[in-house]
Amino acid sequence: MTRDQELWGMAATLLRHHGDKAPLRVAERIGALAMRGEMGGVELWREVARRMLALTGEAGKA
């Protein structure tokens, strides 16, 4: 499995498990990682967020 496939899988799983609250969960995760200075983690979760937006059709609205 490629990294891209893993990121799409993470996005889909978050949406399935958290529904409308998935973006909030991702934002919380990004915030926590940023506060700890873990910029690699921040970028990973931003990539997940982009894919979530694409899956929900919100990408053009952001």
C-alpha positions in Angstrom: 0.0 0.0 0.0 1.3 3.4 -0.9 1.4 6.4 1.5 -1.2 8.1 -0.7 -3.5 5.1 -0.3 -2.9 5.1 3.5 -3.9 8.8 3.7 -7.1 8.2 1.7 -7.8 5.2 4.0 -7.3 7.4 7.1 -9.6 10.0 5.7 -12.3 7.5 4.8 -12.1 5.8 8.2 -12.3 9.1 10.1 -15.4 10.0 8.2 -17.0 6.6 8.8 -16.2 6.6 12.5 -16.8 10.3 13.3 -19.2 11.5 10.6 -19.7 15.3 10.8 -17.3 15.6 13.7 -14.4 14.2 11.7 -13.1 17.6 10.7 -13.1 18.7 14.3 -11.2 15.6 15.3 -8.5 16.3 12.7 -8.3 20.0 13.7 -7.8 19.0 17.3 -5.1 16.5 16.3 -3.3 19.2 14.1 -3.5 21.7 17.0 -2.1 19.3 19.5 0.8 18.3 17.2 1.6 21.9 16.4 1.7 22.8 20.1 4.3 20.1 20.6 6.3 21.3 17.6 5.7 18.0 15.7 5.5 19.6 12.2 5.8 16.3 10.4 2.7 15.1 12.1 0.9 18.4 11.4 1.7 18.0 7.7 0.5 14.4 7.7 -2.9 15.4 9.3 -3.2 18.3 6.9 -2.9 15.8 4.0 -5.6 13.7 5.7 -7.8 16.8 6.0 -7.4 17.6 2.3 -8.5 14.1 1.4 -11.5 14.3 3.8 -12.6 17.6 2.0 -12.3 15.9 -1.3 -14.3 12.9 -0.2 -17.1 15.1 1.2 -17.2 17.4 -1.8 -16.1 20.3 0.3 -12.7 20.8 -1.4 -13.8 23.6 -3.7 -15.4 25.4 -0.8 -12.4 25.6 1.4 
